[in-house]
Amino acid sequence: MKDLKDRFLGYVKVNTKSDENTRVTPSTKGQLEFGKILAEELKAIGVQNVVISEHGYVYGVVPSNMDKKVPTIGFIAHMDTSPDMSGENVKPQVIENYNGEDVVLNKDLGIVLSTSKFPELKDLKGKTIITTDGTTLLGADDKAGVAEIMTAVEYLINNPEIKHGDIKIAFTPDEEIGEGADHFDVELFAADFAYTVDGGTEGELEYENFNAGSAKVTIHGTNVHPGSAKNKMVNSMLIANEFISMLPANETPQTTEGYEGFYHLTDINGEVEKTTLSYIIRDFFEDSFKKRMEAVKSVEDKLNEKYGQGTVDVVLKEQYRNMKEKVEPVIHIVDTAKKAMEDAGVVPTIVPIRGGTDGARLSFMGLPTPNLFTGGGNFHGKYEYACLDTMKKSVEVILNIVKAYSEK
């Protein structure tokens, strides 16, 4: 428990915020620095064949200690943290025997982690939680997963009586900007299947995720002096407002749940002459995902018909797809994880991911990869936290999965 906590507290202090604008991999120097730290730690605990690729991916192997062939299992976590909030100068706060009440994150700034806003906190009463100081994110997404994999691997190496096949480890950059699998070497990794350790609350087990796309919308206007603008000015910001209003107002992240998809406006930047909109588009079902992508293009067509061709330009991009179709043929990897949770005293909750993980794309690259919980919550913002007790359960689940396949 102490090793797990100390690892995590050390990891979150390294600024690994990713940046989609740099167009290099890894997208920030902090990730490469963190990768070097992790590579040295893997070597120090006895992991073999540790390498860092030119793009900052860290790989390692714990060789089999068995005289029979069993599946090669991979465990994967990502090193970067979300660009949505600062990851610099993180000051984690450890609260032991949490009382289940509001937590004052920052008295001076009046920032409170409230149980009325986040009622799930009450379920953590009596446990150890780790929070931010209210000025940064924490980084549990996904440094909790990194710490859990590292701790489980060290335990296996220090306890050779636990039989296992080859165990592959990978720590990836740029997952938060949708590029975590871009340069992942599936052939080098050479696992039969893998698990990302990148989920949330205790018991989460996920093998369904959104089909995901993006839309970059550019709207061109014409600027002239407002005193003589009649029938001449074209205000791109007003057309942008029209564009936004033509997509369903009740199909946004704040109005949907479960298997419901959405359109999410993530960025707007404009002036009279030019306005840009950035959307992400999400849906669990292939047919309705395609319809959503087509709906955005139809708005482009309608506005160009109204204001003239070339006024609105939409560039659509498919980001990742629902891994379910690739995992179901090897559903034993989900069933084994479910049993591993039960053996650790955890109640499995199989839920669809209202987002994506590296595992979604890796599954389509030939490496079926469902997702395990980490014990974190409220990711990507100042109210992020991690439960140390749940993190320990995650380590147990990893070990139980390894044991299960050694016995098959």
C-alpha positions in Angstrom: 0.0 0.0 0.0 2.8 2.4 0.9 4.7 1.7 -2.3 1.6 2.2 -4.3 0.8 5.6 -2.6 4.4 6.8 -2.8 4.6 5.9 -6.5 1.4 7.7 -7.3 2.3 10.8 -5.3 5.7 11.0 -7.1 4.2 10.4 -10.6 1.5 13.2 -10.3 4.2 15.8 -9.7 5.6 15.3 -13.2 3.8 17.6 -15.6 2.7 15.5 -18.5 -0.1 17.5 -20.0 -0.5 16.7 -23.7 -1.0 19.3 -26.4 -2.9 18.6 -29.7 -1.3 21.6 -31.4 2.3 20.6 -31.4 1.7 17.8 -34.0 4.7 15.7 -32.7 4.7 12.5 -30.6 5.0 12.8 -27.7 3.3 16.1 -27.9 5.1 17.5 -24.8 8.5 17.1 -23.3 7.2 16.3 -19.9 5.8 13.0 -21.3 9.2 12.0 -22.6 10.8 12.9 -19.3 8.2 10.8 -17.4 8.8 7.9 -19.8 12.5 7.9 -19.0 11.7 7.9 -15.3 9.4 4.9 -15.7 11.8 3.0 -17.9 14.5 3.3 -15.3 12.1 2.2 -12.6 11.1 -0.8 -14.7 14.7 -1.8 -15.0 15.3 -1.3 -11.3 12.6 -3.7 -10.3 13.7 -6.4 -12.7 11.6 -6.0 -15.8 13.4 -7.2 -19.0 13.7 -5.8 -22.5 12.8 -2.3 -21.4 12.8 0.2 -24.3 11.6 3.7 -25.1 10.6 4.1 -28.7 11.4 7.3 -30.7 7.9 8.5 -30.0 8.1 8.0 -26.2 6.3 4.7 -25.8 7.8 2.6 -22.9 7.7 -1.2 -23.3 8.9 -4.0 -21.0 8.5 -7.7 -20.4 8.2 -9.9 -17.3 9.3 -13.3 -18.7 7.3 -16.4 -18.1 8.3 -18.6 -15.1 6.3 -21.5 -16.3 7.2 -24.6 -18.3 4.0 -24.6 -20.3 2.5 -22.2 -22.8 -0.1 -19.8 -21.5 -1.5 -16.6 -23.0 0.8 -13.6 -23.1 -1.1 -10.8 -21.3 -0.5 -7.0 -21.7 -1.2 -4.2 -19.3 -1.3 -0.6 -20.6 -1.7 2.8 -19.1 -1.1 6.3 -20.5 1.4 8.8 -19.2 -0.2 12.1 -20.3 -2.8 14.1 -18.5 -5.7 16.1 -20.0 -5.0 19.5 -21.7 -8.3 20.7 -20.1 -6.5 21.9 -17.0 -3.0 22.6 -15.7 -0.9 19.6 -14.6 2.0 21.8 -13.5 3.0 22.0 -9.8 0.4 19.4 -8.7 0.1 19.4 -4.9 -1.7 16.2 -3.9 -3.5 16.1 -0.5 -3.8 12.8 1.3 -6.8 12.4 3.5 -6.7 9.2 5.7 -9.9 7.9 7.2 -12.0 10.2 5.2 -15.1 11.3 7.1 -17.5 11.3 4.1 -18.1 15.1 4.2 -17.1 18.1 2.1 -13.4 18.5 1.5 -11.9 22.0 1.5 -9.4 21.8 -1.3 -8.2 25.4 -1.2 -9.3 27.6 1.7 -7.9 30.8 0.2 -9.7 30.4 -3.1 -12.9 28.9 -1.5 -12.7 25.7 -3.6 -14.6 22.8 -2.0 -15.0 19.2 -3.1 -18.7 18.9 -2.2 -20.6 15.8 -1.5 -23.8 17.5 -2.6 -22.3 17.9 -6.1 -20.4 14.6 -6.0 -22.5 12.3 -3.8 -20.4 9.2 -4.7 -17.8 10.6 -2.3 -19.9 9.4 0.6 -19.2 5.8 -0.4 -15.5 6.4 0.4 -16.0 7.2 4.1 -13.3 5.6 6.2 -10.9 5.1 3.3 -7.9 7.1 2.1 -8.5 9.6 -0.6 -6.1 11.8 -2.5 -7.2 15.1 -3.9 -5.9 18.2 -5.6 -5.3 21.6 -3.9 -7.9 23.1 -6.2 -5.6 24.8 -8.7 -4.7 21.8 -10.9 -6.0 18.4 -11.9 -4.6 15.5 -10.0 -3.4 13.2 -12.8 -5.1 10.0 -11.5 -6.1 9.7 -15.2 -4.0 7.8 -15.8 -1.1 7.9 -13.4 -3.1 5.8 -11.0 -3.1 3.1 -13.7 0.6 3.5 -14.2 1.3 3.1 -10.5 -1.0 0.1 -10.2 0.6 -1.7 -13.1 4.1 -0.9 -11.8 3.2 -2.1 -8.3 1.6 -5.4 -9.6 4.6 -6.1 -11.7 7.1 -5.5 -8.9 5.0 -7.9 -6.7 5.2 -10.6 -9.3 8.9 -10.3 -9.7 9.4 -10.3 -5.9 7.2 -13.3 -5.4 8.4 -15.9 -8.0 6.3 -18.6 -6.5 3.4 -16.9 -8.3 3.3 -18.6 -11.7 2.7 -16.6 -14.8 3.2 -16.5 -18.5 4.9 -13.6 -20.3 3.6 -10.3 -19.0 3.9 -7.3 -21.3 3.8 -3.7 -20.1 3.4 -0.5 -22.1 3.1 3.1 -21.0 1.8 5.4 -23.8 1.8 9.1 -24.6 -1.0 11.4 -25.9 -4.0 9.3 -25.1 -5.9 12.4 -23.9 -5.6 14.0 -27.4 -6.7 10.8 -29.1 -3.3 9.8 -30.4 -2.2 7.2 -27.8 -2.3 4.3 -30.3 -0.8 6.2 -33.3 2.6 4.8 -32.9 1.9 1.8 -30.7 4.0 -1.2 -31.9 1.6 -4.1 -31.6 4.1 -6.5 -33.2 6.8 -5.6 -30.7 4.3 -5.8 -27.8 3.4 -9.3 -29.0 0.6 -10.0 -26.5 -2.4 -12.2 -27.2 -4.6 -9.6 -25.6 -4.3 -6.7 -23.1 -6.0 -4.6 -20.6 -5.9 -0.8 -20.3 -5.9 0.2 -16.6 -7.6 3.5 -17.3 -11.1 3.3 -15.8 -12.8 5.1 -12.9 -14.6 3.9 -9.8 -14.2 0.5 -8.2 -15.6 -2.3 -10.2 -15.7 -0.6 -13.6 -15.1 -3.1 -16.4 -15.6 -1.8 -19.9 -15.4 -3.3 -23.4 -17.8 -1.0 -25.2 -17.0 2.6 -26.1 -18.2 5.4 -28.3 -17.6 5.5 -32.0 -15.9 8.9 -32.2 -15.4 11.6 -34.8 -14.5 15.2 -34.9 -15.7 18.2 -37.0 -13.6 21.3 -37.7 -15.9 24.0 -38.9 -14.6 27.1 -40.6 -17.0 30.0 -41.5 -15.9 32.8 -43.7 -17.4 36.3 -43.5 -16.9 39.7 -45.0 -16.0 42.7 -42.9 -16.7 46.3 -43.9 -17.2 49.4 -41.9 -20.4 49.0 -39.9 -21.6 52.4 -41.0 -21.9 51.3 -44.6 -22.4 47.5 -44.0 -25.9 47.1 -45.3 -26.1 44.2 -47.8 -22.3 43.9 -47.7 -21.2 42.7 -44.3 -21.3 38.9 -43.7 -20.7 38.3 -39.9 -19.2 34.9 -39.6 -20.0 34.8 -35.9 -23.7 35.1 -36.5 -23.5 32.3 -39.1 -21.6 30.2 -36.5 -24.5 30.8 -34.1 -26.9 29.6 -36.7 -24.7 26.5 -37.3 -24.8 25.7 -33.6 -28.6 26.2 -33.4 -29.2 23.7 -36.3 -27.8 20.8 -34.3 -30.1 19.2 -31.7 -29.9 21.1 -28.5 -31.0 18.1 -26.5 -28.2 15.9 -27.8 -25.2 17.3 -25.9 -23.0 15.8 -23.1 -25.0 17.6 -20.4 -28.3 16.2 -21.7 -27.4 12.5 -22.4 -26.3 9.4 -20.5 -25.9 5.6 -21.0 -26.0 4.6 -24.6 -27.1 8.1 -25.9 -24.8 9.9 -28.3 -24.1 13.6 -28.6 -22.6 16.5 -30.5 -20.2 18.5 -28.3 -18.9 21.9 -29.1 -15.5 22.0 -27.6 -14.1 25.3 -28.9 -15.2 28.5 -30.6 -13.0 31.3 -31.9 -14.3 34.1 -34.0 -14.4 37.6 -35.4 -16.5 39.1 -38.2 -14.2 37.8 -41.0 -13.7 34.3 -39.8 -15.0 31.9 -37.1 -14.0 28.4 -36.2 -15.9 25.8 -34.3 -14.6 22.4 -33.0 -17.0 19.6 -32.4 -16.6 16.0 -31.1 -19.3 13.6 -32.3 -20.0 10.4 -30.3 -22.4 7.5 -30.6 -22.2 3.8 -29.6 -24.0 2.5 -32.7 -22.4 2.5 -36.1 -25.6 3.5 -38.0 -26.5 6.4 -35.8 -22.8 7.5 -35.6 -22.8 7.8 -39.4 -26.1 9.7 -39.3 -24.6 12.2 -36.9 -21.6 12.8 -39.1 -23.9 13.2 -42.1 -26.1 15.6 -40.1 -23.1 18.0 -39.6 -22.4 17.9 -43.3 -26.0 18.6 -44.1 -25.8 21.8 -41.9 -22.8 22.8 -44.0 -24.8 22.3 -47.2 -27.8 24.2 -46.0 -25.8 27.2 -44.9 -23.8 27.3 -48.1 -27.0 27.2 -50.1 -28.2 30.2 -48.0 -25.0 32.3 -47.9 -23.1 31.1 -50.9 -20.7 28.2 -51.6 -17.5 28.3 -49.6 -19.0 30.2 -46.7 -19.0 27.2 -44.5 -16.3 24.5 -44.6 -16.6 21.3 -42.5 -13.8 18.8 -42.2 -14.9 15.5 -40.6 -12.5 13.0 -39.1 -13.1 9.5 -37.7 -11.1 9.1 -34.4 -11.9 5.6 -33.1 -14.6 3.0 -33.1 -16.5 0.8 -30.6 -14.2 -2.0 -29.5 -17.1 -4.3 -28.7 -17.0 -6.1 -32.1 -13.4 -7.0 -31.6 -13.6 -8.0 -27.9 -16.7 -10.2 -28.1 -15.0 -13.0 -30.1 -12.6 -13.3 -27.2 -15.1 -12.6 -24.5 -13.1 -14.8 -22.1 -10.9 -11.8 -21.4 -13.9 -9.9 -20.0 -15.2 -12.9 -18.1 -11.7 -13.5 -16.6 -11.5 -9.9 -15.5 -15.0 -10.1 -14.0 -14.0 -13.2 -12.0 -10.7 -11.5 -11.0 -12.7 -8.6 -9.5 -15.0 -10.9 -7.6 -12.0 -12.8 -6.1 -10.7 -9.5 -4.9 -14.0 -8.7 -3.2 -15.0 -6.2 -5.9 -18.5 -6.0 -7.4 -18.0 -5.8 -11.2 -19.9 -3.2 -13.0 -19.9 -3.7 -16.8 -20.6 -0.3 -18.3 -20.1 1.3 -21.7 -17.4 3.9 -21.8 -18.8 7.3 -22.6 -15.4 8.2 -24.0 -12.5 6.2 -25.4 -9.3 4.6 -24.4 -6.2 3.4 -26.2 -7.8 0.0 -26.1 -10.5 1.0 -28.5 -8.0 1.6 -31.3 -5.7 -1.2 -30.2 -8.6 -3.6 -30.5 -8.9 -2.7 -34.2 -5.1 -3.0 -34.6 -5.3 -6.7 -33.6 -4.9 -6.4 -29.8 -8.3 -6.9 -28.0 -8.1 -4.6 -25.0 -10.9 -4.0 -22.5 -10.5 -1.5 -19.7 -10.1 -1.9 -15.9 -10.9 0.5 -13.1 -8.2 2.6 -11.4 -10.0 4.2 -8.4 -10.0 7.7 -9.7 -12.9 10.1 -10.2 -13.8 13.6 -11.5 -11.1 13.3 -14.2 -9.8 16.4 -16.1 -10.4 19.0 -13.5 -9.7 20.5 -10.1 -12.1 18.2 -8.3 -10.3 15.1 -9.4 -9.5 12.5 -6.7 -8.2 9.0 -6.2 -9.1 6.4 -3.6 -6.0 4.6 -2.4 -8.0 1.6 -1.1 -9.6 1.1 -4.6 -6.2 1.5 -6.2 -5.0 -1.4 -4.1 -8.0 -3.4 -5.3 -6.9 -2.6 -8.9 -3.5 -4.1 -8.2 -5.2 -7.3 -6.8 -7.3 -7.5 -9.9 -4.3 -7.4 -12.2 -2.6 -10.1 -10.1 -5.7 -12.2 -10.2 -6.0 -12.0 -14.0 -2.4 -13.2 -14.3 -3.0 -16.1 -11.9 -6.2 -17.1 -13.7 -4.5 -17.5 -17.0 -1.5 -19.4 -15.5 -4.0 -22.0 -14.2 -6.0 -22.5 -17.4 
